Amino acid sequence: MTMLNRRNFVLSSILAGGATLALPHKALAQAATSKRLLFVLQRGAADGLATLAPVADPQFDALRGAFAEDYDGVGLIDGLFALHPSYEKIGALFQQKQALFIQAVASSYRERSHFEGQNVIESGGAKAYSVRDGWLNRLLGLLPANDVRALALSPSIPLAMQGPQSVSSYAPTSLPGADEDLMARVGRIYESDPELGALFAEAQKTRAMAGDTQMRNLRDAEKVGGLAASLMSGADGASVMMIESNGWDSHAGQRGQFSRQARQLDALLAAYQQGMTNEWKDTLVIVATEFGRTVKLNGTNGSDHGTGSAALLLGGTVAGGKVIADWPGLRQSDLFEGRDLNPTASLESVLAGAVSGHFGLDPELAMRTLFPERTSPAAEGLIRL
């Protein structure tokens, strides 16, 4: 550990004050761009066929059995799909043309390991462990210098945000906070250090923006959404943020588990939208997972690791109110390796197309920078012009 890293560790420990703070490599400048990006990673492989069920496909009822009952009375989208009823707020955003769904989408990864699949979606590499930094960090390098603050709402910085660009993280904890006298003394110690003084000021700003939430962890989805909005609002708010949504691995008892997870995600995003107020019009939210799940249920009323899934885009800049899907069908002959939803859309293309449209970047540059060694172009038509 270098001397600077040791000093950062001490500083971050003092600054914690009821929260975990991972400090950036350098001070972050005030955000000048009005655009906001929130990336939500559903860890565990969320079932895209539960998110956006193809209820009008003649094979669906037979493959999903009692699970299909969850969509009784739910209105059809594009004549084929039904959004899971637990996504009440997301459904309302879709009706307001502020949400867009992509079905039968997957990254270039075709195995079924959570670790490898998450590495691919976070690093943006063509295969697992081929790239060391994250696609969100490389995105920061394409945005105007010193115009963007980046923050992970997490105890540590996830791979997607790791790299040479400056990123910090924030998460509430149950640890006792430092008193104001100690904070003032630490501030005086570091004020003469150009780097650590700026780090201290940045961390203090983040603490102040978070406020006294009374949170001790990130388990209350509604409070997490409100906290995310408080840290992304205003001139000093983070322009790019990542949140990890855990618990989507549903090998058994999926029907109840998925409903609970979907309600929590819906509550998080509802609170986030409400907290963003007028800034929602300049906001893009991307929700994605490492891969999907098997089409047919297993013997424990769950589903196993699959391939194709669904991704969600929400926000004021989204060209919403539609589903993008080259539907492959659910007949045995239509499935990937005879068991999974066959992906017909590239997740990397969706991500590159969404962020390039949102931030006004060259889509070709975005695609080759964020997701190297891919041949498909960035997706078009995801963001309102």
C-alpha positions in Angstrom: 0.0 0.0 0.0 1.5 3.4 -1.0 1.8 6.3 1.4 -1.1 8.1 -0.4 -3.3 5.0 -0.2 -2.6 4.7 3.5 -3.6 8.3 4.0 -6.7 7.8 2.0 -7.7 4.8 4.1 -7.3 6.8 7.3 -9.2 9.7 5.8 -12.0 7.5 4.6 -12.3 5.8 8.0 -12.6 9.2 9.8 -15.1 10.5 7.2 -17.4 7.5 7.4 -19.6 9.1 10.0 -22.4 6.5 9.7 -21.5 5.8 6.1 -18.9 3.9 4.1 -17.0 6.2 1.8 -14.6 5.0 -0.9 -12.6 8.0 -2.0 -11.7 8.9 -5.6 -8.2 9.1 -6.8 -8.5 12.9 -7.2 -11.0 15.6 -6.4 -14.2 15.6 -8.4 -15.3 18.8 -10.0 -18.7 20.3 -9.8 -21.1 18.8 -12.4 -21.6 21.1 -15.3 -23.8 18.7 -17.5 -27.5 18.6 -16.8 -27.8 15.0 -17.9 -28.0 12.2 -15.3 -27.4 8.5 -15.7 -28.3 5.8 -13.2 -27.3 2.2 -14.0 -29.0 -0.5 -12.0 -27.4 -4.0 -12.2 -29.7 -6.9 -11.3 -27.2 -9.3 -9.8 -28.2 -13.0 -9.9 -29.7 -13.2 -13.4 -33.2 -11.7 -13.4 -35.8 -13.7 -15.4 -36.7 -11.7 -18.4 -39.7 -13.9 -19.1 -41.1 -12.9 -15.8 -40.3 -9.2 -16.2 -42.0 -9.0 -19.6 -44.0 -12.2 -20.1 -44.8 -13.2 -23.7 -48.4 -14.2 -22.7 -49.7 -14.3 -26.2 -47.0 -16.8 -27.3 -48.9 -20.2 -27.6 -46.1 -22.0 -25.7 -46.0 -19.7 -22.7 -48.7 -21.2 -20.5 -47.5 -24.7 -20.9 -43.9 -23.8 -20.1 -44.7 -21.6 -17.1 -47.7 -23.3 -15.6 -49.2 -21.5 -12.6 -46.7 -18.6 -13.0 -48.8 -17.5 -16.0 -51.7 -16.7 -13.7 -49.8 -13.7 -12.4 -50.6 -11.9 -15.7 -54.3 -12.6 -15.7 -56.1 -9.3 -16.4 -52.8 -7.5 -17.2 -53.0 -5.5 -20.4 -51.0 -6.5 -23.4 -48.1 -4.5 -24.7 -47.5 -4.7 -28.5 -50.1 -7.5 -28.6 -47.7 -10.1 -27.2 -46.2 -9.1 -23.8 -47.4 -8.3 -20.3 -45.3 -6.5 -17.7 -45.2 -8.2 -14.3 -47.9 -6.6 -12.1 -45.3 -5.9 -9.3 -43.8 -3.3 -11.6 -46.6 -0.9 -11.0 -44.7 2.4 -11.2 -42.6 1.2 -14.2 -45.8 0.3 -15.9 -47.2 3.8 -15.3 -44.0 5.3 -16.8 -44.4 3.1 -19.8 -47.9 4.5 -20.3 -46.4 8.0 -20.0 -43.9 7.1 -22.7 -41.0 7.4 -20.2 -40.1 3.7 -20.2 -38.9 1.4 -23.0 -38.4 -2.4 -22.7 -36.0 -4.5 -24.7 -36.8 -8.3 -24.7 -34.6 -11.3 -25.8 -31.4 -9.3 -25.1 -28.1 -10.6 -23.8 -24.4 -9.7 -23.7 -21.9 -11.6 -25.9 -21.4 -14.1 -23.0 -22.9 -17.5 -23.7 -21.9 -19.5 -20.6 -23.9 -19.5 -17.4 -21.6 -18.5 -14.6 -22.7 -15.5 -12.5 -19.1 -14.4 -11.9 -18.1 -14.5 -15.5 -21.4 -13.1 -16.7 -21.2 -10.1 -14.3 -17.6 -9.6 -15.3 -18.6 -9.3 -18.9 -21.5 -6.9 -18.4 -19.4 -4.7 -16.0 -16.1 -4.7 -17.8 -17.6 -4.5 -21.3 -15.0 -7.1 -22.4 -15.7 -9.5 -25.2 -15.0 -12.4 -22.8 -14.7 -12.7 -19.0 -11.6 -11.2 -17.4 -10.2 -9.9 -20.7 -10.6 -6.2 -19.6 -9.6 -4.8 -16.2 -11.6 -1.6 -16.0 -15.3 -1.0 -16.3 -17.5 0.4 -19.2 -19.0 3.1 -17.0 -15.5 4.3 -16.1 -14.6 4.4 -19.8 -17.8 6.3 -20.4 -16.6 9.0 -18.0 -13.5 9.4 -20.2 -15.8 10.3 -23.2 -17.6 13.1 -21.3 -16.3 16.7 -21.0 -13.3 16.8 -18.7 -14.1 18.0 -15.2 -17.8 18.2 -15.9 -19.0 15.0 -14.3 -19.1 13.5 -10.8 -19.4 9.7 -10.6 -20.7 7.8 -7.6 -21.5 4.2 -6.7 -24.2 3.7 -4.1 -22.3 0.8 -2.6 -19.8 0.0 0.2 -17.1 -0.3 -2.5 -16.7 0.7 -6.1 -18.1 -2.1 -8.4 -16.1 -3.2 -11.4 -18.3 -1.3 -13.9 -17.0 2.0 -12.4 -13.4 1.0 -11.7 -10.7 2.5 -13.9 -8.5 5.6 -14.4 -11.4 8.1 -14.1 -12.3 9.5 -10.7 -15.2 7.7 -8.9 -16.2 7.5 -5.3 -18.8 5.4 -3.4 -21.2 6.0 -0.5 -23.2 3.7 1.6 -24.8 4.1 5.1 -23.6 1.8 7.9 -24.4 1.1 11.5 -21.0 2.4 12.7 -21.0 5.5 14.9 -20.1 8.7 13.2 -17.3 11.1 14.0 -18.3 14.2 15.9 -18.1 17.7 14.4 -15.0 18.7 16.4 -13.0 15.8 15.1 -14.2 16.5 11.5 -13.1 20.1 11.9 -9.7 19.1 13.2 -9.2 16.6 10.3 -10.2 19.3 7.9 -7.5 21.7 9.3 -4.9 18.9 9.0 -5.6 18.2 5.4 -6.4 21.7 4.1 -2.8 22.4 3.1 -2.6 19.1 1.1 -3.8 19.8 -2.4 -5.1 16.3 -3.0 -6.3 15.1 0.4 -7.8 18.5 1.2 -9.9 18.3 -2.0 -10.8 14.7 -1.2 -11.9 15.7 2.3 -14.0 18.5 0.9 -15.6 16.2 -1.7 -16.5 13.6 0.9 -17.9 16.2 3.2 -20.1 17.4 0.3 -21.4 13.9 -0.3 -22.2 13.5 3.4 -24.1 16.8 3.4 -26.1 15.9 0.3 -27.1 12.6 1.8 -28.3 14.2 5.0 -29.4 12.4 8.1 -31.2 9.5 6.5 -31.3 7.3 9.6 -30.3 4.5 7.2 -27.9 1.8 8.5 -27.7 -0.2 5.2 -29.0 -0.3 1.7 -31.9 -2.8 2.3 -34.8 -0.4 2.3 -35.4 0.0 -1.5 -37.6 3.1 -1.2 -35.1 4.9 1.0 -32.3 3.8 -1.4 -34.1 5.4 -4.3 -34.6 8.6 -2.3 -31.0 8.7 -1.3 -29.8 8.2 -4.8 -31.9 11.1 -5.9 -30.5 13.3 -3.2 -27.0 12.5 -4.3 -27.8 13.2 -8.0 -29.8 16.4 -7.6 -28.7 19.9 -8.0 -25.5 21.5 -9.4 -23.3 19.4 -7.1 -25.1 16.1 -7.8 -23.5 13.1 -9.3 -24.0 12.8 -13.0 -23.4 9.1 -13.2 -24.3 6.6 -10.5 -24.5 2.8 -10.2 -26.7 0.8 -7.8 -26.5 -3.0 -7.3 -29.9 -4.8 -7.0 -29.2 -8.2 -5.5 -31.2 -11.4 -5.0 -32.4 -12.3 -8.5 -31.1 -15.9 -8.5 -34.3 -17.8 -8.4 -33.6 -21.6 -8.5 -36.5 -22.4 -6.2 -39.8 -20.7 -5.3 -39.4 -18.2 -8.0 -42.9 -16.9 -8.2 -42.9 -15.3 -4.7 -39.2 -14.4 -4.9 -39.5 -12.6 -8.2 -42.6 -10.7 -7.0 -40.8 -9.4 -3.9 -37.7 -8.4 -5.8 -39.8 -6.6 -8.5 -41.8 -4.7 -5.9 -38.6 -3.5 -4.3 -37.0 -2.4 -7.5 -40.3 -0.7 -8.5 -40.3 1.1 -5.1 -36.7 2.2 -5.5 -37.2 3.7 -8.9 -40.5 5.3 -7.9 -38.7 7.1 -5.0 -35.8 8.0 -7.3 -38.1 9.6 -9.9 -40.0 11.5 -7.2 -36.8 12.7 -5.7 -35.3 13.9 -9.0 -38.3 16.2 -9.5 -37.7 18.5 -12.5 -34.3 16.9 -13.2 -36.1 13.7 -14.2 -36.5 15.2 -17.7 -32.8 15.0 -18.2 -32.4 11.5 -16.6 -31.7 8.1 -18.1 -32.1 4.9 -16.0 -30.8 1.6 -17.3 -31.8 -1.7 -15.7 -30.0 -4.8 -16.9 -28.8 -8.2 -15.7 -26.0 -10.6 -16.5 -28.1 -13.2 -18.3 -31.6 -14.7 -18.2 -33.1 -17.9 -17.0 -34.3 -21.2 -18.5 -37.7 -21.0 -20.3 -39.0 -24.2 -18.6 -39.4 -24.3 -14.8 -37.4 -26.8 -12.8 -38.6 -29.3 -10.2 -38.5 -26.8 -7.3 -40.7 -24.1 -9.0 -37.8 -22.1 -10.0 -35.7 -21.6 -13.1 -32.0 -22.1 -13.8 -29.3 -20.0 -15.4 -30.2 -19.1 -19.0 -29.3 -16.7 -21.7 -31.7 -14.1 -23.1 -33.4 -11.7 -20.7 -35.0 -8.2 -20.7 -33.5 -4.8 -20.1 -35.4 -1.6 -19.1 -34.8 2.0 -20.0 -36.6 4.7 -18.1 -36.4 8.5 -17.8 -37.3 11.8 -19.4 -35.0 11.4 -22.3 -36.2 7.9 -23.3 -38.2 7.3 -26.5 -40.6 5.2 -24.4 -44.0 3.5 -24.7 -42.7 0.6 -26.9 -41.0 -2.8 -26.7 -38.0 -3.5 -28.9 -38.1 -7.3 -29.6 -37.3 -9.5 -32.5 -39.2 -12.2 -30.8 -37.6 -15.6 -31.3 -40.5 -17.8 -30.1 -40.7 -20.4 -27.4 -40.9 -23.6 -29.4 -38.2 -26.2 -28.5 -36.6 -25.6 -31.9 -36.5 -21.8 -31.2 -34.6 -22.0 -27.9 -30.9 -21.4 -27.4 -29.4 -24.8 -26.8 -32.9 -26.2 -26.5 -33.5 -24.6 -23.1 -33.0 -20.7 -23.0 -34.7 -17.7 -24.6 -32.7 -17.1 -27.7 -31.2 -13.6 -27.6 -31.9 -11.6 -30.7 -30.6 -8.2 -29.4 -27.1 -7.2 -28.2 -27.1 -5.8 -24.6 -23.8 -4.0 -25.4 -25.5 -2.3 -28.4 -28.4 -1.2 -26.3 -26.1 0.2 -23.6 -23.9 2.0 -26.1 -26.9 3.4 -28.0 -28.7 4.6 -24.9 -25.7 6.4 -23.3 -24.5 7.9 -26.6 -27.9 9.2 -27.4 -28.4 10.5 -23.9 -25.1 12.3 -23.6 -24.8 13.3 -27.3 -21.8 11.1 -28.1 -20.7 9.6 -31.4 -22.4 6.2 -31.2 -19.5 4.5 -33.1 -16.9 5.9 -30.7 -19.1 4.9 -27.8 -19.5 1.3 -29.0 -15.8 0.7 -29.6 -14.7 2.5 -26.4 -17.2 1.0 -24.0 -17.4 -2.5 -25.6 -14.3 -3.3 -27.6 -14.1 -6.2 -30.1 -17.8 -6.1 -30.8 -19.1 -6.0 -34.4 -22.7 -4.9 -33.9 -23.4 -1.2 -34.0 -24.9 0.9 -31.2 -28.7 0.6 -31.1 -30.7 3.5 -32.5 -34.0 5.0 -31.6 -33.7 4.6 -27.8 -33.5 8.2 -26.9 -35.7 11.1 -28.0 -34.0 13.5 -30.3 
